[in-house]
Amino acid sequence: MSLYAYKAMDANGRLIFGRMDAINPVDLEMRLKRMELDLISGDPVKQGGFGGMKITRRELITFCFHLEQLSRAGVPLIESLTDLRDSLENPRFREVIADLIESVEGGKTLSQALSSHSKVFDNVFVSLIKAGEESGNLTEVLHSLTETLKWEDELAAQTKKLIMYPAFLGGVIILVTLFMMMYLVPKMVSFMKNMGQELPLHTQALIATSNFFVNYWYIALGLPFLLIIAATLAVRTNPRAQRRYDAAKLAFPYIGDILKKIILSRFAGVFAMMYASGISVIDSIRTTQNIVGNTVIREGLEQVEQMINDGQNITVAFQNVGLFPPLVIRMLRVGESTGSLDTALSNVSYFYNRDVRESIARVQTMIEPAMTVIVGVIMGWVMLSVLGPIYDTISKLKI
């Protein structure tokens, strides 16, 4: 198939521009007809498939919620997908839904159709839909997916909140420091040198720092960006660097502990949902290894999978790896012994989710005074280094 950029017209005479995967222009026209669009022109483009599309998590939430509600009302799948396609504003997502409709009409199951768009619907999503189809509980699986995606969206917002706030304050501190070193201090250096007295060590250090920023500003500003770019490339291309980076994130004071809780909360929630949908423990653990987003945690889950394959029970496997604290291990042990492991995992997810919220609130209350202290120390250093010699000179004057 090739990707075509098309111009079409809807039933109201409005021009629609978009991109669609098609075998040839005739196939493109037929696909647009199914979307109730009349093809005006279509030209192939170099990019292939749906890889460049940007479909948000909230649009996936709408997808699951829409299908769940119509499925619960007894509406056939093709009609549900058609209604969803007509209600979407994102043209690229409309193309994906149109392709799903075509695949289902051609005899594929929904999970098989979804698997053709792996960049939109990941392995966890497809596996859950497949389990729902095989067990006849597709409606409940869609409901669980809706709730899980909402929860993941909330976790993502909390993670951004945790990272963006200190990043913003850190940027402010850097700008204040640059202003003082490149503008304020040089204005006072000539005055201090003309006083004719020996400058204290901390004043000499301030002048040397200011001279470095003034004379080598391109290094002071460019070197951090070069280091960040080099580190990013190393992490993306070198598995060993990726592991060290992931381990460093988890070992970072306060924030690392919160990130670990966020990862394990997401793992436990998705694991519980997959297990409750009828997917085996081994398959659930193997699938969730790809969603944790951290090499260290993924290696721990791989060890858990290997231990379970070797005959150990779930609780002992997690306990030996050391991923969870004793309270969580106890919850898993009770869930495994009573046959309600999915409930225990849901409780684990709730436990971590609540702990994450409280931890983020605590860290944020600590960040602001910490940043204030840092700014105060820098300002105090500058003021002491500048005003100290001036005060000494004035005190020695005989009036």
C-alpha positions in Angstrom: 0.0 0.0 0.0 1.0 3.6 -0.5 0.1 6.7 1.4 -2.1 9.2 -0.5 -2.7 12.9 0.3 -6.2 13.5 -0.8 -8.7 16.3 -1.3 -12.4 15.3 -1.0 -15.8 16.7 -0.5 -18.4 15.7 2.1 -22.2 15.6 1.7 -22.5 19.3 2.7 -20.0 20.4 0.1 -17.2 21.1 2.5 -13.6 20.4 1.4 -11.8 17.7 3.4 -8.0 17.3 3.3 -6.2 14.3 4.7 -4.0 11.2 4.1 -5.0 7.6 3.7 -3.4 4.3 3.0 -4.6 2.7 -0.3 -3.4 0.3 -3.0 -4.1 2.7 -5.9 -6.2 5.8 -6.7 -9.3 3.6 -7.3 -8.9 1.9 -3.9 -8.5 5.4 -2.4 -11.8 6.5 -4.0 -13.6 3.4 -2.7 -12.2 3.9 0.8 -13.4 7.5 0.8 -16.8 6.5 -0.4 -17.2 4.3 2.7 -16.5 7.5 4.7 -19.2 9.3 2.6 -16.6 11.5 0.9 -16.2 12.2 -2.8 -12.6 12.1 -4.1 -11.5 15.3 -5.9 -7.7 14.6 -6.1 -5.2 12.3 -4.6 -1.4 12.1 -4.9 1.0 9.6 -3.3 3.5 10.8 -0.7 6.7 9.3 0.3 5.9 8.5 4.0 4.2 5.1 4.4 1.4 3.9 6.6 0.0 5.6 9.7 3.4 5.8 11.4 3.4 9.6 11.6 0.0 10.1 13.2 -0.4 11.6 16.5 -3.4 10.1 18.3 -3.7 11.1 22.0 -4.6 9.0 24.9 -7.8 10.9 25.4 -8.9 10.0 21.9 -8.3 6.3 22.8 -10.4 6.9 25.8 -13.2 8.2 23.6 -12.8 5.2 21.3 -13.1 2.7 24.2 -16.0 4.5 25.9 -17.9 4.9 22.6 -17.6 1.2 21.7 -18.4 0.1 25.3 -21.6 2.1 25.5 -22.9 1.0 22.0 -21.9 -2.6 22.7 -23.8 -2.5 26.0 -26.8 -1.2 24.1 -26.6 -4.1 21.7 -25.4 -2.1 18.6 -23.4 -4.2 16.1 -19.7 -3.6 16.0 -19.6 -2.2 12.4 -22.3 0.3 13.1 -20.6 1.4 16.3 -17.3 1.9 14.5 -19.2 3.8 11.7 -20.8 6.1 14.3 -17.5 6.7 16.0 -15.8 7.5 12.7 -18.4 10.1 11.8 -18.0 11.8 15.2 -14.2 12.1 15.2 -12.5 15.4 14.5 -9.0 14.0 14.0 -8.8 13.1 10.3 -6.0 10.6 10.9 -7.9 8.8 13.5 -10.9 8.7 11.1 -8.7 7.0 8.6 -7.7 4.4 11.2 -11.3 3.7 12.1 -12.3 3.5 8.4 -9.6 0.9 7.9 -10.9 -1.0 11.0 -14.4 -1.0 9.5 -13.0 -2.3 6.2 -11.1 -5.1 8.0 -14.0 -6.2 10.1 -16.3 -6.2 7.0 -13.7 -8.4 5.4 -14.0 -11.0 8.1 -11.4 -10.1 10.6 -12.0 -9.8 14.3 -11.7 -6.5 16.0 -8.4 -7.6 17.7 -7.0 -8.7 14.4 -7.9 -5.3 12.8 -6.4 -3.4 15.7 -3.1 -5.3 15.4 -2.6 -3.8 12.0 -2.2 -0.4 13.7 0.4 -1.3 16.3 1.6 2.3 16.6 -1.9 3.3 17.7 -3.0 0.2 19.7 -0.2 -1.4 21.7 0.2 -5.1 22.5 -1.6 -4.7 25.9 -4.6 -3.1 24.2 -4.8 -5.8 21.4 -4.3 -8.7 23.9 -7.2 -7.4 26.1 -9.5 -7.0 23.2 -8.7 -10.5 22.0 -9.3 -11.9 25.5 -12.6 -10.1 25.7 -13.7 -11.5 22.3 -12.7 -15.1 23.3 -14.5 -14.9 26.7 -17.5 -13.0 25.5 -16.8 -10.1 27.9 -15.8 -7.5 25.3 -18.0 -4.9 26.9 -16.4 -5.3 30.3 -13.0 -5.3 28.8 -13.7 -2.0 27.0 -15.0 -0.6 30.3 -11.8 -1.7 32.0 -9.7 -0.2 29.2 -11.6 3.1 29.5 -10.9 3.3 33.3 -7.3 2.3 32.9 -6.6 4.8 30.2 -8.2 7.6 32.3 -6.0 6.5 35.2 -2.9 6.5 33.0 -3.7 9.9 31.8 -3.9 11.1 35.4 -0.6 9.4 36.2 1.0 11.1 33.2 -0.3 14.5 34.3 1.1 13.8 37.8 4.5 12.8 36.4 4.6 16.0 34.2 3.7 18.0 37.3 6.5 16.4 39.2 9.1 17.2 36.5 7.9 20.5 35.1 7.7 22.5 38.3 11.3 22.0 39.4 12.5 22.4 35.8 10.7 25.8 35.6 12.2 26.9 38.9 15.6 25.7 37.9 15.3 27.6 34.7 14.5 30.8 36.6 17.6 30.3 38.8 19.8 29.8 35.8 18.5 33.0 34.2 18.9 35.0 37.4 22.5 33.7 37.7 23.3 34.5 34.1 21.9 38.1 34.6 24.0 38.7 37.6 27.2 37.2 36.2 27.0 38.7 32.8 25.5 42.1 33.6 25.4 43.1 37.2 28.8 41.9 38.5 30.8 43.4 35.5 29.3 46.8 36.3 30.8 46.7 39.7 34.1 45.0 39.0 35.9 48.2 37.8 34.7 50.1 40.8 36.0 47.4 43.2 39.4 47.2 41.4 39.8 51.0 41.6 39.4 51.0 45.4 43.1 50.0 45.6 42.8 47.3 48.3 43.3 43.6 48.2 40.1 41.8 47.4 39.0 38.8 49.6 39.1 35.3 48.1 35.3 35.0 47.6 35.3 38.3 45.7 38.1 37.1 43.5 36.2 33.9 42.9 33.1 35.9 41.9 35.1 38.1 39.5 36.7 35.0 37.9 33.3 33.4 37.5 31.8 36.5 36.0 34.8 36.9 33.6 34.3 33.3 32.5 30.6 33.9 31.7 31.4 37.1 29.9 34.4 35.9 27.8 33.2 32.3 27.3 29.4 32.7 27.2 29.1 30.4 24.3 30.7 27.6 26.4 28.6 28.4 29.4 25.4 28.3 27.4 26.3 25.7 24.7 28.1 23.1 26.8 25.0 22.0 28.8 23.0 21.6 25.6 25.8 19.6 24.0 26.1 17.4 27.0 22.3 16.8 27.1 22.3 15.9 23.3 25.3 13.6 23.7 23.7 11.9 26.7 20.4 11.5 24.9 22.1 9.9 21.9 24.1 7.6 24.1 20.9 6.5 26.0 19.0 5.8 22.8 21.8 3.9 21.0 23.7 2.1 23.9 21.7 -0.4 26.0 24.3 -0.2 28.8 23.9 3.6 28.9 20.1 3.2 28.9 20.3 0.9 31.9 22.6 3.2 33.8 20.3 6.1 33.1 17.2 4.2 34.2 19.0 3.1 37.4 20.1 6.7 38.1 16.5 7.9 37.7 15.3 5.4 40.3 18.2 6.2 42.7 17.6 10.0 42.5 16.6 11.2 46.0 12.8 11.6 46.5 11.9 11.8 42.8 13.4 8.4 42.0 11.2 6.8 44.6 8.1 8.5 43.2 9.0 7.4 39.7 9.3 3.8 40.8 5.9 4.0 42.5 4.4 5.4 39.3 5.9 2.6 37.2 4.8 -0.2 39.6 1.4 1.3 40.0 0.9 1.2 36.2 2.3 -2.3 36.0 0.0 -3.6 38.8 -3.1 -1.9 37.3 -2.5 -3.3 33.8 -1.5 -6.7 35.2 -4.8 -6.9 37.2 -6.8 -5.9 34.2 -5.2 -8.6 31.9 -5.5 -11.3 34.6 -9.1 -10.5 35.2 -9.8 -10.7 31.5 -8.6 -14.3 31.4 -5.0 -13.9 30.2 -2.6 -16.2 32.0 -0.1 -14.9 34.6 2.9 -15.6 32.4 1.4 -13.9 29.4 0.3 -10.9 31.5 3.8 -10.4 33.0 5.5 -10.9 29.6 3.2 -8.3 28.0 3.5 -5.7 30.7 7.3 -5.8 30.6 7.1 -3.5 27.5 4.9 -0.9 29.2 7.0 -0.1 32.3 9.4 2.1 30.4 12.4 1.4 32.7 15.1 -1.2 31.9 15.8 -2.0 35.6 12.1 -2.7 36.3 11.7 -4.7 33.1 14.7 -6.9 34.0 13.1 -7.5 37.4 9.9 -8.6 35.7 11.8 -10.9 33.4 13.3 -12.5 36.5 9.9 -12.9 38.0 8.7 -14.6 34.8 11.6 -16.9 34.8 11.0 -17.9 38.5 7.4 -18.6 37.9 8.3 -20.7 34.9 10.7 -22.6 37.2 7.8 -23.5 39.5 7.9 -20.7 42.2 4.6 -19.0 43.1 3.9 -15.4 42.3 4.4 -14.0 45.7 7.8 -15.6 46.3 9.0 -14.5 42.8 8.2 -10.9 43.5 9.6 -11.1 47.0 12.9 -12.5 45.7 13.3 -9.8 43.1 12.7 -7.1 45.6 10.4 -4.9 43.4 7.7 -4.5 46.0 7.8 -3.6 49.8 6.6 -6.1 52.4 3.1 -4.6 52.7 2.5 -5.2 49.0 4.0 -8.7 49.1 1.6 -9.5 51.9 -1.4 -8.3 49.8 -0.2 -10.4 46.9 0.1 -13.5 49.2 -3.4 -13.1 50.5 -4.8 -12.6 46.9 -2.9 -15.6 45.6 -4.1 -17.8 48.5 -7.7 -16.8 48.2 -7.8 -17.0 44.4 -8.5 -13.2 44.0 -5.1 -12.1 42.6 -6.7 -9.5 40.3 -8.3 -7.8 43.3 -5.0 -7.9 45.2 -3.2 -6.3 42.2 -5.9 -3.7 41.9 -5.4 -2.9 45.6 -1.6 -2.7 45.0 -2.3 -0.2 42.2 -4.6 1.9 44.4 -2.0 1.8 47.2 0.7 3.1 44.9 -1.5 5.6 43.2 -2.5 7.2 46.5 1.1 7.1 47.8 2.2 8.8 44.5 -0.2 11.7 45.0 0.9 12.3 48.6 4.6 12.0 47.7 4.3 14.5 44.8 2.5 16.9 47.2 5.3 16.5 49.7 8.1 17.0 47.2 6.4 20.1 45.7 6.2 21.7 49.2 9.9 21.0 49.6 11.0 22.2 46.1 9.9 25.8 46.5 11.8 26.6 49.8 14.8 24.6 48.4 14.9 26.7 45.3 14.5 29.9 47.4 17.5 28.8 49.5 19.6 28.3 46.4 18.7 31.7 45.0 19.4 33.2 48.4 22.8 31.6 48.6 23.8 32.9 45.1 22.4 36.4 45.9 24.2 36.4 49.3 27.5 35.4 47.7 27.2 38.2 45.1 26.2 40.8 47.7 28.9 39.8 50.2 31.5 39.8 47.5 30.5 43.2 46.1 29.5 45.1 49.2 32.1 43.6 51.6 35.1 45.3 50.0 33.1 48.6 49.7 32.2 48.5 53.4 35.8 47.7 54.3 37.0 50.7 52.3 34.5 53.1 53.8 35.3 51.9 57.3 39.0 52.7 56.8 38.3 56.3 55.6 39.1 59.0 58.2 36.5 61.6 58.2 
